[in-house]
Amino acid sequence: MNIDLNNRIALVIGGTSSLGTAICKQLSKSGANVITDYNHGDISNWLNPLLESGINITAMEANITDFDECVKFVDDIESQIGPIDIIVNSNELDNVVPFNKMNKAQWDEAISGNIDSLFNICRNVAEKMCNRGFGRIINISSIIARMGNPERTHLAAAKSGIHGFTMALSQEVGKKGVTVNTVSPGLLEQHDHSQKADISSSFKGGEDVAYLVDFLCSDQAAHINGVDISINGGEYLH
């Protein structure tokens, strides 16, 4: 199936992560004009090879956990590039820590990075999508939200909240041409929980997840709304 995203503007939050990079590449290959965020630092080593390979991507600096910065971020995208048709919330935070050693800052980081960022971006874009009669919002969660995982209590709570957000928002915007769905990658490899683990590391570049996201952004997926699609190789069934 050929996915046609020509003339679509796609905002990929967390696009510089391993999974986010795969999503950016796939959406661009399908014709989308891709934008991603970064928060400080030099990302030329990440960005330049993508541009040289023909990936149509723009990186713009923003702290997505700050609502006011997100207002400006969205305004800048709309004024410089155009209205956002697609949002992929793929922010990756996985600070592994036993619950009895977890401090409030670590808890807050997981909740803010996963939930606050979701609100901050969608609140500034979803209504505009409804007014235009088209929009695709894909929120990346994890099977951790359903099965749990040692030393990731904060992540399990945050990832569960992501799909709750998806189900509620999908019912508000579904009749206006906007779909909201969750994709939940699995953990197909056993990780050493004493070290920080990337939840996408079991996927070869995240291409399998990226293909699914690509489809959910398409016109062909217009009647898929409010669902959580788990892509985990059968590791966890429900």
VMD Tcl script that draws the C-alpha trace (Angstrom):
set ca {
  {0.00 0.00 0.00}
  {1.35 3.38 -0.99}
  {0.70 6.06 1.64}
  {0.32 9.55 0.20}
  {1.04 12.32 2.68}
  {1.95 14.94 0.10}
  {1.07 18.48 1.21}
  {0.63 17.28 4.81}
  {2.58 18.98 7.59}
  {3.57 16.58 10.36}
  {4.87 17.57 13.79}
  {6.82 14.74 15.43}
  {7.48 15.41 19.09}
  {10.63 13.64 20.24}
  {11.80 13.18 16.67}
  {15.49 13.07 17.59}
  {15.10 9.81 19.56}
  {15.72 6.47 17.86}
  {12.02 5.74 17.43}
  {11.22 9.36 16.59}
  {13.89 9.38 13.89}
  {12.37 6.31 12.24}
  {8.95 7.97 12.30}
  {10.34 11.20 10.81}
  {12.02 9.25 8.00}
  {8.92 7.25 7.15}
  {6.54 10.22 7.13}
  {8.94 12.15 4.93}
  {9.24 9.21 2.52}
  {5.45 9.28 2.22}
  {5.60 12.95 1.24}
  {4.97 14.80 4.50}
  {6.76 17.99 5.44}
  {8.14 16.97 8.86}
  {8.93 19.22 11.81}
  {10.42 18.10 15.11}
  {11.38 19.75 18.37}
  {14.66 19.90 20.21}
  {15.50 21.51 23.53}
  {18.91 23.22 23.50}
  {22.17 21.89 22.17}
  {23.61 21.31 18.71}
  {21.67 18.69 16.73}
  {23.54 19.14 13.45}
  {25.07 15.67 13.71}
  {21.53 14.27 13.77}
  {19.91 16.66 11.31}
  {22.47 17.06 8.53}
  {22.69 13.37 7.52}
  {18.89 13.27 7.26}
  {18.79 16.35 5.05}
  {21.59 14.99 2.89}
  {19.64 11.75 2.42}
  {16.62 13.66 1.13}
  {14.48 13.62 4.28}
  {12.28 16.73 4.34}
  {12.59 17.80 7.97}
  {12.81 21.00 9.98}
  {14.07 21.11 13.58}
  {12.83 23.93 15.81}
  {13.86 24.61 19.39}
  {11.15 24.31 22.05}
  {10.63 23.09 25.60}
  {7.47 21.05 25.14}
  {6.84 20.80 28.88}
  {6.28 24.58 28.98}
  {2.82 25.58 27.77}
  {3.73 29.15 26.82}
  {6.70 27.94 24.79}
  {4.41 25.52 22.99}
  {2.05 28.36 22.07}
  {4.96 30.16 20.41}
  {6.29 26.91 18.91}
  {3.00 26.18 17.15}
  {2.61 29.81 16.07}
  {6.10 29.74 14.55}
  {5.36 26.53 12.65}
  {2.12 27.91 11.27}
  {3.63 31.23 10.23}
  {6.84 29.79 8.73}
  {5.61 26.49 7.27}
  {1.84 26.15 7.49}
  {-1.00 24.55 9.49}
  {-0.24 21.27 11.24}
  {-2.13 18.27 9.85}
  {-0.44 15.49 11.83}
  {0.89 15.25 15.38}
  {2.96 12.30 16.55}
  {3.71 12.50 20.26}
  {6.72 10.20 20.58}
  {8.59 11.81 23.45}
  {10.80 9.15 25.10}
  {11.57 9.27 28.81}
  {12.70 6.13 30.61}
  {14.63 6.96 33.76}
  {14.69 3.50 35.34}
  {14.54 3.66 39.14}
  {13.11 1.40 41.90}
  {9.98 2.88 43.43}
  {11.47 2.90 46.94}
  {14.33 5.05 45.65}
  {12.28 7.29 43.37}
  {12.28 10.96 44.24}
  {9.62 13.53 43.41}
  {11.71 15.12 40.65}
  {11.98 11.78 38.83}
  {8.23 11.22 39.13}
  {7.48 14.74 37.92}
  {9.83 14.37 34.95}
  {7.99 11.25 33.74}
  {4.54 12.78 34.16}
  {5.48 16.15 32.67}
  {7.44 14.70 29.76}
  {4.64 12.32 28.81}
  {1.39 13.97 29.90}
  {2.01 17.73 30.13}
  {3.74 17.72 26.74}
  {0.76 15.88 25.26}
  {-1.64 18.55 26.50}
  {0.65 21.45 25.59}
  {0.89 20.45 21.93}
  {-2.62 19.10 21.33}
  {-4.34 22.00 23.09}
  {-2.74 24.39 20.60}
  {-3.48 22.33 17.47}
  {-6.52 20.05 17.85}
  {-9.19 22.75 17.55}
  {-7.57 24.12 14.40}
  {-7.58 20.62 12.91}
  {-11.30 20.36 13.66}
  {-11.96 23.70 12.00}
  {-10.17 22.51 8.84}
  {-11.92 19.11 8.88}
  {-8.79 16.96 8.95}
  {-6.25 15.87 11.53}
  {-4.28 12.87 12.72}
  {-2.95 12.59 16.28}
  {-0.89 9.53 17.17}
  {0.31 9.16 20.75}
  {3.15 6.74 21.45}
  {2.58 4.81 24.68}
  {4.04 1.41 25.67}
  {2.84 -2.05 26.62}
  {4.23 -1.10 30.03}
  {0.94 0.75 30.47}
  {-0.90 -2.61 30.47}
  {1.61 -5.12 31.83}
  {3.72 -2.94 34.14}
  {7.47 -3.27 34.44}
  {9.86 -3.31 37.43}
  {11.45 0.02 38.27}
  {9.17 1.90 35.86}
  {6.19 2.74 38.09}
  {6.33 6.38 36.99}
  {6.52 5.41 33.31}
  {3.64 2.92 33.61}
  {1.47 5.60 35.19}
  {2.34 8.16 32.53}
  {1.91 5.76 29.60}
  {-1.48 4.64 30.95}
  {-2.53 8.27 31.06}
  {-1.60 8.71 27.42}
  {-4.24 6.26 26.21}
  {-6.86 7.68 28.56}
  {-6.17 11.04 26.92}
  {-6.48 9.41 23.49}
  {-9.85 7.80 24.20}
  {-11.40 10.97 25.59}
  {-10.10 13.35 22.94}
  {-11.02 10.98 20.11}
  {-14.67 11.18 21.14}
  {-14.60 14.98 21.04}
  {-12.98 15.39 17.64}
  {-13.87 12.21 15.73}
  {-16.91 13.66 13.99}
  {-14.86 16.60 12.73}
  {-12.43 14.64 10.58}
  {-9.77 14.26 13.27}
  {-8.63 10.89 14.59}
  {-6.67 10.23 17.78}
  {-4.98 6.88 18.34}
  {-2.35 5.27 20.56}
  {0.51 3.05 19.42}
  {2.10 0.93 22.15}
  {5.50 -0.58 21.29}
  {6.71 -3.58 23.24}
  {9.89 -4.52 25.03}
  {11.03 -7.49 23.00}
  {14.43 -7.80 24.69}
  {15.27 -8.27 28.34}
  {16.89 -5.14 29.67}
  {19.26 -4.74 32.55}
  {17.10 -2.65 34.86}
  {20.17 -1.26 36.61}
  {20.81 0.79 33.48}
  {18.73 3.24 31.51}
  {16.89 1.43 28.72}
  {15.45 2.82 25.50}
  {11.91 1.49 25.09}
  {12.40 1.33 21.32}
  {15.77 -0.45 21.36}
  {14.20 -3.83 20.64}
  {12.93 -2.55 17.30}
  {15.46 -2.27 14.48}
  {15.41 1.48 14.11}
  {11.73 1.54 14.97}
  {10.78 0.91 11.33}
  {7.92 -1.41 12.25}
  {6.35 1.19 14.52}
  {7.00 3.91 11.94}
  {5.12 1.97 9.24}
  {2.10 1.70 11.54}
  {2.21 5.40 12.40}
  {2.50 6.22 8.70}
  {-0.69 4.26 7.96}
  {-2.61 5.87 10.83}
  {-1.75 9.28 9.34}
  {-3.26 8.38 5.99}
  {-6.70 8.86 4.46}
  {-7.09 5.07 4.49}
  {-7.16 5.11 8.31}
  {-10.02 7.61 8.57}
  {-12.24 5.20 10.54}
  {-9.60 4.08 13.04}
  {-10.18 6.28 16.05}
  {-9.66 6.04 19.80}
  {-7.83 2.72 19.75}
  {-4.58 1.44 21.26}
  {-2.61 -0.68 18.80}
  {0.09 -2.75 20.47}
  {3.06 -3.73 18.33}
  {5.15 -6.12 20.41}
  {5.74 -9.35 18.49}
  {3.33 -11.27 20.71}
  {5.25 -10.59 23.89}
  {2.08 -9.44 25.63}
  {-1.46 -10.36 24.56}
  {-4.69 -8.93 25.94}
}
mol new
graphics top color blue
foreach p $ca { graphics top sphere $p radius 0.5 }
foreach p [lrange $ca 0 end-1] q [lrange $ca 1 end] { graphics top cylinder $p $q radius 0.2 }
display resetview
